[in-house]
Amino acid sequence: MRVNRGLLNWGIFLILLGGIPALVQLGVLDPAALVGAWRLWPLIIVGLGFGLLLRRTSLEFLGGLLVAATLGVMFGSLLAAGPAFAGLGRDCGRGEGGKPFPDQTGSFGGDRASVELRAACRSTTISTGNGAGWTVAGSSRDGAPPSVTASASSLNIRSDSGRWGILPFLDGGGGPGAWRIGLPRQPTVDLSATSDFGDLTADLSGARVGNLSVTVNFGQADLGLAGATVQSLSITSNFGSTVLRVPRESSFHGSITANFGSLELCVPSGVGLRVTLGGGAFSSTDFGDRGMTQAGNTWTTPGYDAAAAKVDLSTTANFGNVELHGENCQ
């Protein structure tokens, strides 16, 4: 019998992809032990090397098997461990130690401003205050501040990942370190925030938020909108977990995507919530258990039509889950 080596590699990958989560469900494997499986990535390079060394020999297939098995273990562990897998971003540091960098301050003019944040390997906290002023403070491994450019209507804050580019967890200027960013409650702010391999906590209490766009890659985010007014939002969580604390006073619409991750919606009583589920593979929700009613792909809380504040969301979850909680969810 002749074995198709390409199909053999796919078979090994799929067996591990599904087998590891199954073993966790059966109690054979501890999901906490799988969080560090991402560290096996060098074996992919080793497998490629074996493939080159053994090329044109009967053992050439071993390199491909090693690559397939490594990927199967990594992604199978990701499915089994869930959002905890995002803890790999913590290797960048959680704000402990580091050297403080000089505070940077400024203010906005006019009635609307845009803020763009790109943080890699940082624990980032955003808060709001009175007035029109903004601040950037915190620490980094070598005391170097982030790259900040500002005008009367814009603020751009970025990690200086330098030569490492798309590998922020190897950034020599990475954690330990933390950023503390203060934004004004006025004027209206359009906020775009991306956190790679780190944690993002945004307390936008009382702020006037125009368009809120948040992307979390291999990390965790907690977005608090208590007392805020929001026009629209877009949230993407890749290999991570996100908590969205919906305001009691504001009606808005938005879109949310969770890829290999989770989303918790913290909705105060009295707020009308309507969620339309888009396409997604191997996703789950608990809306039925939370008293929401379903019509096709749309779920609605009781009393939605009569609610003073309404939140209308479209969600897509690929290998992820969306959960509904009350106002004080953890």
N, C-alpha and C positions, 0 to 999 in steps of 0.2 A: 504494500500500500504506500502510495506517495502522499506525503503531507504537504499541503500548501503552507509555506512558512509565514506568508503574510496573514493568513487566517489564523495560524497558530498564535502569532503575537496578539492579534485581536482577542482570541479566546482567553489567553492568560490575563490580558488587561481587564476584560469584562468579568472574569471569574473573581478577581481580586476586588474590582470595583463594587460588585454586589456582595461578595462573600464577607468582606470585612464588616460592613454595616449589619449583615445578618448575624455574625458572631457577637457583635455588640448587643443586638436585640435579644439574643439568647443568653446573655450574661457570661459568655465565654471570654470576651475581651473587655477591658476597662477603657472607656473612651478617653479618659484623662491621659492614658499612656500613649495615645495616638496623636496628641497635639504636636509633638515634635517630629512627626513623620516627614514634614517638608524638608528637613535637614538631609534627607536621603538624595536630594537632587544631584550631588556630584556623581552618583552611580549612573546617571544618564550619560554623562560624559565618558565614564569608564566603559559603558556598554558600546558607545559609538567607537571608542578606541579599539575594543575587542573586535568589533565588526570590521574595522580596517585591517587589523593585524591578521585576522583569520580569513580574510577575503580569498575566495577561490579555493577554500578548503572545506572539508565536510563539517567543520565546526563553526562555520561562519554564522550560523543561525543563533549561536549563543549570545552574541552581542545584542541582537534584536530582542531576544527573550529577556535579557537583563533590563533593557530600556522599557519594554512593555510591563514587566513585573514592577519596576520602580514606579512608573506612572500609575499603575493600578493600586499600589500600596498608598501612594500619596493622595490620589483622588478618592480612593475608598475610605481612607482615614478622615479626609475632609468631610465626606458625607456622614460618617459615623460620629465624628467629634462635633460637627456643627459649628456654631459661632466661636466655640472655644479655640478652633483652629486659627482664628484671627489673632490669637495671642502671639504669633510669631512676630508681629509688629513690636511687641514689647521688648524684643532684643535690642531695639534702638534706644531704649531707655524710657523711663516713666517720669522724668522731671527731677529725679534725685541727683544731687551733686551738680556738676557743671559750674561754669563761671558766669556770673551775671553780665549782661551786656548793657550799654547805656540806653536809657529810655529814649524813645523817639515819639514826638508829639506833633500835632497839627490840628487843623480844624477845617470844616467844610463851609462853603458859602452857597447861597441859593437854597432851593426847596427840595432838591433831589441829588443824591450822590451814589456812586457805584464803588463797591469794595470787592476786590478779588484776592483770595487767600489760597496759597498752595503750600502746604506743609508736608514735609517728608521726614519720617522718623522723629516726630515731635509729639509731645502731649500738649494740646492746644486748648486754651480756654477763651471763650468770647463772652464778654458781659456788656451791659449797656449803662449809660449814665446821662445826666441832664446836660444841657448845652449842646454845642455843635462840635466839640473837640473829640479827637481820637488819640489813643496811646498804643504803643507797641513796647512791651517790656518782657523780661524773662531771662533765660540763661541758655547756654549751649556748651558743648564740650570744651571749646577753646575760647569762649567769651566773644565769639564773632556774632554780630547781629544778623538778622535776616535782611534780605534785599528789600528795601522799601522805597517806592516811588509814589509821590502824591501830588495832587493839585487841589484846587478849590472844590472840585466835583468828583474826585476819584482817589482811591487808595489801593495800591497793589503791594502785597506782602508775599514774598516767596522764599523758600529754602534755597540756599546756594549749594546745590548738590554737586556742582563742579563736574569733574571728569566721570563721576559714577553714573550720571544721567538716570537711566531707568532702573538702577539698582540702589535705591535710596537707603536700604538697610546696611549697605556697605559704606555709606557716606562718612568720611572721617570727621566731618563737622556735625555728625548726628548726636543722638542722645549719649549720656544723659543730658537732658535739657527740656525746657518747657517755654511755651510762649503764652503771654497773657495780653489779650487784645481787648481794648475798650472802645466801644463805638457809641455814638450819640443816639438818643431816642428821637431826635429831630436833627436834620431833615429826614425825609423818606430815603431809605437805603436799599439799593439792589445789591444783595450779597451773594457772591459765588465762592464757595469754599470747597477745597479738595484736600483730603487728608489721606496720605499714603503711608501705610505701615506705622500707624500711631492712633492715638485717641483724640477725639474732638468733642468738647463740651461747649455748647452754645446756649447761654441764658439770655434770650432776647426780650426779656420782660419789658413791657411798655413801649417797645420800639415800633416805629412805623416801617414796616418791611414791604417793599414793592415786590420784586421777584427774588425768591429764595431758591438757590440751586446748591445742593450739597452732594458731593461724591465721596464715598468712603471705600478705600481699597485696602483689604487686609487690616482692618482695624475696627474700632467701635465708635459710635457717635451717639450723643444724647442731646436732642434739640428741644429746648424749652421755649414755648411761645406764649406763656401766660401773660395776659394783659396786652399782648401785641396785636396790631392789625396787619394782616397779610393779604396780598393781592393774589399771588400764585406761588406754587412751590414745585420743585422737582428734586427728587431724592433718588440716588443710585447707591446701592450697597453691594459691593463685590467682595465675596469671601469675608464677610464681617457681619456685624449686628448694629441695628439702628433703633433708637427709641425716639418717637415723635410725640411730644406733649402738645396737644391741640389747644389753642386758646378758646376761652369761653365766649368771648365777645365778637369774634371776627368770622365772617363767612369768606371762604376762598375755595379755589379748585387747584388740583395738582396731580402730578403723576409720580409713581413710586415703582422702582425696579429693584428686586432683590435677587442677586445671582449667587448661589451657594452661600446664602446668608439668611438673616431673619430680620423682621420688622415688627416692632411693638407699637401699636397705636394707643395712646393714652387719651381718652376722650371724656371730658367732664359730662356729668348728667345734664340733660337739657339741650345738648348740642346735637343737631341732626347730622348723621353720617351716612353717606351713600358711597359704596365702593363697587367699582366695576372691574371685574377680573379679566385681564387680557390673557393672551396665550402664554403658556409656561409649561416646562417639563418637570414632572415629579415635584409639584408644589403642594402646599396644604394651607388651610386656614381654619380658624375655630369660630367663624362668624355664626354658624348655626347654633353652637353651644352658648353663644353670648346673646341670644334673643333676636338676632337680625333675621329679617325675612328675605327670601330669595325669589327673584324673578329673572329667569335666564341666567346671565352672568353677573347680574347686579344684586348686591346685598344692601339692605336699608334698615336703619334703626327705627324702632317704633316712634311715631310722632315726628318723622322727618319733615313732612310738609308744613307743619305748624311751628316748627322750631324757629326761634329768632336768629340763631346762628347756624349756618349749614356748611358742611365740609363735603366737597364732592371730589373723590379720588379715583384715579384709574391705576391699577397695580398689575405688575407682571412679576412672577416669581419663578425662577428656574433653579431647581434643586434648593428651594428655600421655603420659608413659611412666613405667614402674616398672622399676627395675633391681635385681638382687641382686648383692651383692659380699661379699667376706670381711670379716673383723674389722677389717682395717686399710685400708679403702677411703678414698680421698681425698675 
